[in-house]
């Protein structure tokens, strides 16, 4: 089993993670944020744009675009956590799950950066 897990992580493909992050930012974040707090166009609209762009780019874009969107997803998840920390809402354990998109975005960013710099066409 450990050999199988090692094989999965060694030949890791980032498209499923990008689609999952796209669904989180397009559907789940706007719904949860709007019901839990209030509708904030400064957070909901960029979230939906990043999510749709991530889903679209995982199907048909270059590595440069996908790497840029991975970076934007990581930055947006940092902004969400920062806004929760600044409003003292991270004391509520139900909101700790927003660390998951941050962790997923970091993994996606590292993977896309490695793919980008290992592909000779991008250099």
C-alpha positions as CSV (number, residue, x, y, z in Angstrom):
1,X,0.0,0.0,0.0
2,X,2.8,2.4,0.8
3,X,4.4,1.7,-2.6
4,X,1.0,2.5,-4.2
5,X,0.7,5.8,-2.3
6,X,4.3,6.7,-3.2
7,X,3.5,6.0,-6.9
8,X,0.4,8.2,-6.7
9,X,2.3,11.1,-5.2
10,X,5.3,10.6,-7.5
11,X,3.2,10.8,-10.7
12,X,0.7,13.3,-9.2
13,X,-1.6,15.0,-11.7
14,X,-3.0,18.4,-10.6
15,X,-6.1,18.6,-12.7
16,X,-8.4,16.9,-10.1
17,X,-7.2,19.3,-7.4
18,X,-7.7,22.3,-9.7
19,X,-11.2,21.3,-10.5
20,X,-11.9,20.7,-6.8
21,X,-10.6,24.1,-5.9
22,X,-12.6,25.6,-8.8
23,X,-15.8,24.1,-7.4
24,X,-14.9,25.3,-3.9
25,X,-14.4,28.9,-5.1
26,X,-17.3,28.9,-7.5
27,X,-20.0,27.2,-5.5
28,X,-19.2,26.5,-1.9
29,X,-17.4,29.7,-0.8
30,X,-20.1,32.2,-2.1
31,X,-22.9,30.2,-0.5
32,X,-21.2,29.6,2.8
33,X,-19.9,33.2,3.1
34,X,-23.2,34.7,2.2
35,X,-25.2,32.7,4.6
36,X,-22.7,32.7,7.5
37,X,-21.7,36.4,7.3
38,X,-23.2,38.6,4.6
39,X,-22.9,39.0,0.9
40,X,-19.6,40.7,0.2
41,X,-19.0,41.5,-3.5
42,X,-15.3,42.1,-2.8
43,X,-14.9,38.4,-1.8
44,X,-17.7,36.6,-3.6
45,X,-17.2,37.9,-7.1
46,X,-13.4,37.3,-7.2
47,X,-14.0,33.9,-5.7
48,X,-16.4,32.9,-8.5
49,X,-14.1,34.3,-11.2
50,X,-11.1,32.4,-9.9
51,X,-13.2,29.2,-9.6
52,X,-14.6,29.4,-13.1
53,X,-11.2,30.2,-14.5
54,X,-9.5,27.3,-12.7
55,X,-12.1,24.8,-14.0
56,X,-11.7,26.2,-17.5
57,X,-8.0,26.3,-17.4
58,X,-7.6,22.8,-16.1
59,X,-9.2,21.6,-19.3
60,X,-7.7,23.7,-22.0
61,X,-5.0,26.2,-20.9
62,X,-1.2,26.4,-20.9
63,X,1.0,25.7,-17.8
64,X,1.7,29.5,-17.5
65,X,-2.1,30.2,-17.1
66,X,-2.6,27.3,-14.7
67,X,0.4,28.4,-12.6
68,X,-1.0,32.0,-12.4
69,X,-4.4,30.7,-11.4
70,X,-2.8,28.4,-8.8
71,X,-1.1,31.5,-7.4
72,X,-4.3,33.5,-7.4
73,X,-6.1,30.7,-5.6
74,X,-3.4,30.6,-2.9
75,X,-3.5,34.4,-2.5
76,X,-7.3,34.4,-2.3
77,X,-7.3,31.7,0.4
78,X,-4.8,33.7,2.3
79,X,-7.1,36.8,2.0
80,X,-10.1,34.7,3.3
81,X,-8.2,33.5,6.3
82,X,-6.8,36.9,7.0
83,X,-10.2,38.5,6.9
84,X,-11.4,35.8,9.3
85,X,-8.5,36.4,11.7
86,X,-8.9,40.2,11.6
87,X,-12.6,39.9,12.5
88,X,-11.8,37.4,15.4
89,X,-13.9,34.7,13.8
90,X,-11.2,32.0,13.8
91,X,-12.1,31.2,17.4
92,X,-15.1,29.3,16.0
93,X,-13.9,25.8,15.1
94,X,-16.5,25.4,12.3
95,X,-14.5,28.0,10.3
96,X,-11.2,26.1,10.6
97,X,-12.1,24.2,7.5
98,X,-10.9,27.2,5.4
99,X,-7.4,26.0,6.1
100,X,-8.2,23.1,3.7
101,X,-8.4,25.3,0.6
102,X,-5.2,27.1,1.7
103,X,-3.4,23.8,2.0
104,X,-4.9,22.5,-1.3
105,X,-3.9,25.7,-3.0
106,X,-0.4,25.5,-1.7
107,X,0.0,21.9,-3.0
108,X,-1.4,23.0,-6.3
109,X,0.9,26.0,-6.5
110,X,4.0,23.9,-5.7
111,X,2.9,21.2,-8.3
112,X,2.2,23.8,-11.0
113,X,5.5,25.6,-10.4
114,X,7.5,22.4,-10.6
115,X,5.7,21.4,-13.8
116,X,6.3,24.9,-15.2
117,X,10.0,24.9,-14.6
118,X,10.6,21.3,-15.6
119,X,8.9,21.8,-18.9
120,X,11.6,23.0,-21.3
121,X,9.1,24.8,-23.6
122,X,8.3,27.4,-20.8
123,X,11.9,28.5,-20.2
